[in-house]
Amino acid sequence: FWLVVMILFFYVCAEASFMGWLVTYFTDTGKVSKEIAPSISSLLWLMILIGRLSVAALSTKIRKKLLLVILSISMLFFFIVMTSAQTTMLTILGVLGVGLSMAGIYPTALSTLDNAFNSSTVATGTCIAVATVGGILMPAIIGAVAEQSGINAGIMTIAGALVILIILSIIKFLSKNS
């Protein structure tokens, strides 16, 4: 149970930070023009929708714990593509890949919980509450880092949360229980 809670915590850390700081990151770094940057958020939401539908279909063909690992690794991969890209097109491709990847992590992680936890409102509420704390803390941490060391350093703290997410997903994959 607590492993899934921590997976959700670090996922929401990354997701809330990514969503909250994306346009600022693009406009402050000049990776994407100020005119295009807000539109990328709309494209991101479109990719999340496509990703959720894709993961729903894939989850019937791939073990959910393996799918969680794949999604976590691909989210970090596309995040690195986005942050290291030297062209606008590659940057946008990275964002779209992040959207596709992150779309299914939350529901897939929840689906790996034992049915006793999924049917408990206290357990489900605990999962959601702890994950939400991650979504509150991490954007604030990024802001503090960005204020001290610049937006590039701030946005790169998301990579730390993604690495922890991958480690936890691999531990979940290797665990014997669902």
NORVEN-V281251 format. One record per pair of residues at least 4 apart in sequence whose ideal C-beta (glycine too) atoms are under 6 Angstrom apart, sorted by the first residue. I is the first residue (numbers start at 1). J is the second residue. D is the distance in whole Angstrom. If there is no record, write none. Layout:
i=I j=J d=D
i=I j=J d=D
This chain:
i=1 j=117 d=5
i=3 j=172 d=6
i=4 j=109 d=5
i=4 j=113 d=5
i=5 j=127 d=5
i=5 j=130 d=5
i=6 j=168 d=6
i=7 j=109 d=5
i=7 j=168 d=5
i=8 j=109 d=6
i=8 j=127 d=6
i=8 j=131 d=4
i=9 j=130 d=5
i=9 j=131 d=5
i=9 j=134 d=4
i=10 j=161 d=5
i=10 j=164 d=5
i=10 j=165 d=4
i=11 j=15 d=6
i=11 j=105 d=5
i=11 j=165 d=6
i=12 j=16 d=6
i=12 j=131 d=4
i=12 j=134 d=4
i=12 j=135 d=4
i=13 j=134 d=4
i=13 j=138 d=4
i=13 j=161 d=4
i=14 j=18 d=6
i=14 j=158 d=5
i=14 j=161 d=4
i=14 j=162 d=5
i=15 j=102 d=6
i=16 j=20 d=6
i=16 j=135 d=4
i=16 j=139 d=6
i=17 j=21 d=6
i=17 j=138 d=5
i=17 j=139 d=5
i=17 j=142 d=5
i=17 j=158 d=5
i=18 j=22 d=6
i=20 j=139 d=5
i=21 j=25 d=5
i=21 j=142 d=6
i=21 j=155 d=6
i=23 j=37 d=5
i=23 j=38 d=6
i=24 j=28 d=6
i=25 j=151 d=6
i=25 j=155 d=5
i=26 j=31 d=5
i=26 j=32 d=4
i=26 j=37 d=4
i=27 j=34 d=5
i=27 j=37 d=5
i=28 j=151 d=4
i=31 j=91 d=5
i=32 j=36 d=5
i=32 j=37 d=5
i=32 j=88 d=6
i=32 j=91 d=6
i=40 j=95 d=6
i=44 j=95 d=6
i=44 j=99 d=5
i=47 j=51 d=6
i=47 j=96 d=5
i=47 j=99 d=3
i=47 j=100 d=5
i=48 j=99 d=5
i=48 j=103 d=5
i=51 j=100 d=4
i=51 j=103 d=3
i=51 j=104 d=6
i=52 j=103 d=5
i=55 j=59 d=6
i=55 j=104 d=3
i=58 j=62 d=5
i=59 j=64 d=6
i=62 j=66 d=6
i=62 j=67 d=5
i=64 j=108 d=5
i=64 j=111 d=5
i=64 j=112 d=5
i=65 j=112 d=6
i=65 j=172 d=6
i=65 j=173 d=4
i=67 j=108 d=5
i=68 j=108 d=5
i=68 j=109 d=6
i=68 j=169 d=5
i=69 j=169 d=5
i=69 j=170 d=6
i=69 j=173 d=5
i=71 j=101 d=5
i=71 j=104 d=5
i=71 j=105 d=5
i=72 j=165 d=5
i=72 j=166 d=5
i=72 j=169 d=4
i=73 j=166 d=6
i=74 j=101 d=4
i=75 j=98 d=6
i=75 j=101 d=4
i=75 j=102 d=5
i=76 j=162 d=4
i=78 j=94 d=5
i=78 j=97 d=3
i=78 j=98 d=4
i=78 j=101 d=6
i=79 j=98 d=6
i=80 j=84 d=6
i=81 j=85 d=6
i=81 j=94 d=4
i=82 j=91 d=6
i=82 j=94 d=3
i=82 j=95 d=5
i=85 j=90 d=4
i=85 j=91 d=4
i=85 j=94 d=6
i=98 j=102 d=6
i=104 j=108 d=5
i=112 j=178 d=6
i=113 j=117 d=4
i=113 j=118 d=5
i=114 j=178 d=6
i=115 j=119 d=6
i=117 j=123 d=4
i=121 j=125 d=6
i=125 j=129 d=6
i=134 j=138 d=6
i=142 j=146 d=6
i=142 j=154 d=4
i=142 j=157 d=5
i=145 j=149 d=6
i=145 j=153 d=5
i=145 j=154 d=4
i=145 j=157 d=5
i=146 j=151 d=5
i=146 j=154 d=3
i=149 j=153 d=4
